[in-house]
Amino acid sequence: MVQGGDPTGTGKGGKSIYNTPNGKFPDEINDVLKHNKRGMVSMANSGPNTNGSQFFVIYKAQPHLNGRYTIFGHVIDGLEVLDKMERVPTGAADRPLQEIRIQKITIHANPLAT
């Protein structure tokens, strides 16, 4: 998987857009949505109800993540970009050895409607 959304670049930063005392928001787990295929997009967190600005995209099914992370999207086009991201060599703590930056993204309304 690849993780992003931390403006500090440390993997520990970022606040949500919601005006909460700790800058976090509660989980929004939907039992119908699963980490069952490449390209699922979810909120990263440091435990229950600690969603901030960080997110991750999975490279393959990760069923152990189900019920623990809020799924909010799915890559429906541009999987070749995900392929390129997956091939970037990683070093300590599985961090990419070169910066990966999303330059452009198109968001479709309600791609996961249930």
Secondary structure, DSSP 8 states (H G I E B T S, - for coil): -EEE--TTSSSS----SS--TTS-B-----TT--S-STTEEEE--SSTT-B-S-EEE-SS--GGGTTTS-EEEE--S-HHHHHHHHHS-B-GGG-BSS----------S-TT--
